[in-house]
Amino acid sequence: MNPAATFSLSWSATRRLLLACVLMGVAAMAQAQTIRYDATTRVFRIDTDAMSYAFGVNESDQLQTLYWGARLATSDALPAAHTNEGNVSFDPPASTSLQEYAGWGGSMYVEPDLKLRYADGNRDLVLHYVSHQIKGDTLDVHLRDIRQPLDVTLHYVVDPATGIIGRSALIENHTKQALTIDSVAAASWNLPAAEDYSLRYLTGRWAGEWQLQTRAITPGNTVLESRRGSTGHENNPWFAIERGGDWAEDHGDVWFGALAWSGSWRITVEQGVLHQVRVTGGFNPFDFAWPLAPGESVSTPVFYAGYTSGGIGEASRLLHRFELAQIVPQHPKPRLRPVLYNSWEATNFAVDQAGQEHLAELAASIGVERFVMDDGWFGARNDDHAGLGDWVVNPKKFPHGLKPLIDKVHALKMDFGLWVEPEMVNPDSDLYRAHPDWVLNFPGRPRSEGRNQLVLNLARQDVRDHVFKVLDDLLSHNDIAFLKWDYNRNWSEPGWPQVAPDQQQKVYVDYVRNLYGILAELRKRHPNVEIESCSGGGGRVDLGILGHTDEVWPSDNTDPFDRLSIQDGFSYAYAPAVMMAWVTDSPNWVNDRSTSLDYRFLSSMQGSLGIGANLLHWSPQDFAAAKKYVAEYKAIRTSVQQGKLYRLLSPRDNSPHAATESVSRDGAQAVLFAFLHASQMKYPYPRVRLQGLDPDARYRWRSLHGAPVAGTLVEASGAYWMNHGIDLALKGDYQAAAIVFDRVGGKR
Ligand code: DGJ
């Protein structure tokens, strides 16, 4: 071998080695910074820039939460965990010590994380620490029952950028007996001792989703849940807890979390006898039973949670950032949402080639980037009574298939999207006539319909394979860029008669896992296809479905005024980027309310802009205005969709005002949307103080609609706009303004 080559080889190898050592050192430091274990005190610590979370192994070998809140100094050595002694026989240590993950057994009265029963009738479970592994930003803690090899692994994953921790559990039956799990949570989050907590959560119904509720946390339980088989409109699996009760947007301690699960779920917020607050979340134990034969295991969904001292506004911004960086399929850099047109409100089921092509031409003329054909294109689908399940293009409506329409849409420089509702079937369909046993049902019992449809049992392998094949074929044979994936009813009679009776309640989990599996496999085989989750509006929005879909339809309610509070509620938990918002017709079908096209556009431009109006009814002036707004939206959408959202004036509680501000991540642009519902008593519009600007930079405003009052500076420092604010000349009913602040060179 050439000696020079030998030398150069060993030198480069040495360099690689040195580099590796440096990188390992950096990695070790980073690791030390995020998750640490002190073997002397048996304390685990998770530290990010603004948050610390700690738990320890107590003298009974149980895992006990020690701290969760603002960042502690690295040098603060947390003392070892000790069980709470319990002050009377009625409040024993196992119930009053803050267990990190509690089995139901021993003297346990708080909400358990895991409750099970063995075939022999034994139902006692006491979990003890066994071992752990730390790998980068993840931690696994192994627990085992004190008498039986029933193993639980708690998995923690930390996002250092936001301080959000994801927790889940794996339950393994290594005993010789079969057992049944009656309830299993992903995690319990214990808050620091305090008595002035209050809870926020989201409730709703069809066309009235995302209503923010606030209540004081007092002794007892508040249960947020869905028993409906899917996420549901009624409650959303999100919570926020604040200390102090003033719920300021910009300051205050807030603990918040969201469960990544699209099936029946439950989050219990509990204040115990010593006023300890504990939030437990996972599969809904209602009508749930999971048999676990020896050697079998089951894992839970992930329950994410975070903390901030920056108020509920910052809690939302952390979640938004986390969703785009860690959850959505295109993370960490999701594509900007294209401006879309959807034909549903224009045509309902009456779609055909000529009509859709005409709408596509009109949509393209205003700058739309994606044309979506909604319900009605397949089978005998002329209304909601028939055809669902028969995913064959209707030959009367589209004599040459979908290709001519898709080609036309492409020629107009838009991509093409299509509506599907793959999990459902109308009894009046070829699919149901061929496979009446494919739906959820109890033999011999009625099959309740919702919107004239039944739910296909996706937990069945044959149904799962059929649904996958239908969609895979559709996407393989047509140039489709986007699926609007709808789901228009909740479950009833959730029987699965084809499997043994003790296996049937697994349907709640197997169904959702197969749904996720189909979505994941479709995305893998068709990587350019994007998907929207829709469930009669916002009935299936959660961090689980968002792991597989690029956006969601928050509500069928497209009234631009109702939308202000719907969008406000949505923003507490979910990012504006995933929130589709259409401009539709006036008067709106929901409330018969008339609003200007400007108002409708500005309401929808707060999220991912879509247009759902009947363009055949638009005047030349409407087209001109729409073209202008679509172009303006494209110039601000990075800030709106992926920037930082500040809720400046709340539309809740019958407030006549509403205002939001979106600041781009680089701080170069801020977009202010302001709305006036009704002028009253000749009061001026409240002065709007911006947030999140660089106080030393200079910003110049331009108005998209609705000017500031005369005399307002045109250019000023960030400090000026944030402290002095801007006065807007909004008067009358249903008025709106949108002002863009662009950073200009130089400091103040
Ligand atoms: C319910 C959805 O939310 C609507 O947007 C529309 O797609 C209809 N279904 C179609 O049936």
Residues whose N, C-alpha, C, O or C-beta is under 5 A from the ligand:
A	BS01	DGJ	W344 D374 D375 D486 C534 G536 G537 D556
